[in-house]
Amino acid sequence: MSYPEPKYFGTGEATARFRRADTAPELPRPGGAASYLATGATTDGRFGLYRWDMGPEPGGANAHYHRRFSESFFVLTGTVKLYDGTGWFDARPHDFAYVPEGGLHGFRNESGEPASLLILFAPGAPREAYFEGLVEMAEGRWKPSQEELQAFFEEHDNIYV
């Protein structure tokens, strides 16, 4: 493995982005929140990084896979159940999981305590609309038919098993 080909040939620019820890989450959710730390739009499609804060009530994503991007998880606080394609296991702060395209995975908070994790998508798929659609369904603002739900999952490259 070698370094990729250069993409920048200038002499340096002030283009770094900074986000303070006290920035309000972009997507308050029932019992938690999602913070859009770096979206595919802000990273020129290189990656997307999100903080997913879960309340103590059970919730998360059942077993699924993606065809177009990889997904990684880094537990910040609490205990999160992760699925690796063969079974569910407890992941604790500083545990990390990488899931390549096609890899079965899932995550859930079943601990009864709040939990938080970072989720990294590469390349940077536009996951914001997917997250927002999930919240609309959870809050009852959108009640899709089975066909609409299937189309929603396909549009956002979530294939549930």
C-alpha positions as CSV (number, residue, x, y, z in Angstrom):
1,M,0.0,0.0,0.0
2,S,1.4,3.4,-0.9
3,Y,0.3,7.0,-0.5
4,P,-2.4,8.1,-2.9
5,E,-1.6,10.5,-5.7
6,P,-1.4,14.2,-4.7
7,K,-4.6,16.2,-5.0
8,Y,-3.2,19.6,-4.0
9,F,-0.3,21.3,-5.6
10,G,-0.4,24.8,-4.0
11,T,1.7,26.2,-1.1
12,G,-0.9,25.8,1.6
13,E,-4.3,27.4,2.4
14,A,-6.3,28.2,5.5
15,T,-9.1,25.7,4.8
16,A,-9.3,23.7,8.0
17,R,-12.8,23.5,9.6
18,F,-13.2,23.5,13.4
19,R,-16.3,22.5,15.4
20,R,-16.6,23.3,19.1
21,A,-17.7,20.5,21.4
22,D,-20.7,22.7,22.6
23,T,-22.2,23.0,19.1
24,A,-25.8,22.0,19.2
25,P,-26.6,18.7,17.4
26,E,-28.1,19.0,14.0
27,L,-30.6,16.3,14.6
28,P,-32.2,16.1,18.1
29,R,-33.9,12.7,18.4
30,P,-36.2,11.1,20.9
31,G,-33.9,10.2,23.7
32,G,-30.7,11.3,22.0
33,A,-29.2,13.3,19.2
34,A,-27.1,13.1,16.0
35,S,-24.3,15.5,15.3
36,Y,-23.1,16.0,11.8
37,L,-19.4,16.4,12.5
38,A,-18.2,16.2,8.9
39,T,-20.6,15.3,6.0
40,G,-19.8,14.1,2.6
41,A,-20.7,17.5,1.3
42,T,-18.2,19.2,3.6
43,T,-15.4,16.7,2.8
44,D,-15.8,16.6,-1.0
45,G,-17.2,13.1,-0.6
46,R,-14.1,11.7,1.1
47,F,-15.9,10.6,4.3
48,G,-18.8,11.4,6.6
49,L,-18.3,11.5,10.4
50,Y,-21.3,11.6,12.8
51,R,-21.7,11.4,16.6
52,W,-24.7,9.3,17.5
53,D,-25.9,9.9,21.1
54,M,-28.4,7.3,22.4
55,G,-30.6,7.6,25.4
56,P,-31.1,4.7,27.9
57,E,-34.1,3.2,26.1
58,P,-33.4,0.4,23.6
59,G,-32.7,1.4,20.0
60,G,-30.4,1.2,17.1
61,A,-30.0,-0.5,13.7
62,N,-30.7,-4.1,13.1
63,A,-28.5,-6.3,10.9
64,H,-27.9,-4.7,7.5
65,Y,-25.2,-4.0,4.9
66,H,-24.2,-1.3,2.4
67,R,-23.1,-1.8,-1.2
68,R,-21.5,1.7,-1.8
69,F,-19.6,2.6,1.4
70,S,-17.8,1.2,4.4
71,E,-18.9,2.0,8.0
72,S,-16.8,2.3,11.1
73,F,-17.8,2.6,14.8
74,F,-15.9,4.0,17.7
75,V,-17.6,3.8,21.1
76,L,-17.2,7.0,23.1
77,T,-19.4,6.3,26.2
78,G,-21.5,3.5,27.6
79,T,-22.0,0.0,26.2
80,V,-23.2,-0.5,22.7
81,K,-24.1,-3.9,21.2
82,L,-22.4,-4.3,17.8
83,Y,-23.2,-7.0,15.3
84,D,-20.3,-8.4,13.2
85,G,-22.2,-10.7,10.9
86,T,-21.9,-13.7,13.2
87,G,-23.3,-12.4,16.5
88,W,-23.9,-9.4,18.8
89,F,-21.2,-8.4,21.3
90,D,-20.8,-5.6,23.9
91,A,-18.5,-2.8,22.8
92,R,-17.3,-0.3,25.4
93,P,-15.5,3.0,25.3
94,H,-12.6,3.1,22.9
95,D,-13.7,-0.1,21.1
96,F,-13.6,0.1,17.3
97,A,-15.2,-1.8,14.5
98,Y,-14.6,-1.5,10.7
99,V,-17.2,-2.9,8.3
100,P,-16.3,-3.0,4.6
101,E,-18.8,-2.7,1.8
102,G,-21.1,-5.8,2.0
103,G,-20.3,-6.5,5.6
104,L,-23.2,-7.4,7.8
105,H,-23.4,-5.2,10.8
106,G,-25.7,-3.4,13.3
107,F,-25.6,-1.5,16.5
108,R,-28.0,-1.2,19.5
109,N,-28.1,0.3,22.9
110,E,-29.7,-2.2,25.2
111,S,-27.8,-1.3,28.4
112,G,-30.4,0.8,30.0
113,E,-27.9,3.7,30.2
114,P,-27.0,6.4,27.7
115,A,-24.3,5.6,25.1
116,S,-22.5,7.5,22.4
117,L,-20.5,6.5,19.4
118,L,-18.8,7.9,16.3
119,I,-19.9,6.6,13.0
120,L,-17.6,7.0,10.0
121,F,-18.8,6.4,6.4
122,A,-16.3,6.2,3.5
123,P,-16.7,7.6,1.0
124,G,-18.9,10.3,2.3
125,A,-22.4,9.2,1.4
126,P,-25.2,11.8,2.1
127,R,-26.5,10.1,5.2
128,E,-28.2,13.1,6.6
129,A,-31.5,12.5,4.7
130,Y,-31.5,8.9,5.9
131,F,-31.1,9.9,9.5
132,E,-33.7,12.6,9.2
133,G,-36.2,10.1,7.6
134,L,-35.6,7.7,10.5
135,V,-36.5,10.4,13.0
136,E,-39.6,11.4,11.1
137,M,-40.8,7.8,11.2
138,A,-39.9,7.4,14.9
139,E,-41.8,10.6,15.7
140,G,-44.8,9.5,13.6
141,R,-44.5,12.5,11.2
142,W,-43.9,10.1,8.3
143,K,-45.7,6.8,8.0
144,P,-44.5,5.2,4.8
145,S,-46.2,2.3,3.0
146,Q,-44.2,-0.9,2.8
147,E,-43.2,0.1,-0.8
148,E,-42.2,3.6,0.3
149,L,-40.1,2.2,3.1
150,Q,-38.3,-0.3,0.8
151,A,-37.6,2.6,-1.7
152,F,-36.3,4.7,1.2
153,F,-33.9,2.0,2.3
154,E,-32.7,1.3,-1.3
155,E,-32.2,5.0,-2.0
156,H,-29.9,5.2,1.1
157,D,-28.1,1.9,0.5
158,N,-29.4,0.2,3.6
159,I,-30.1,-3.5,2.9
160,Y,-31.7,-5.1,6.0
161,V,-31.5,-8.9,6.4
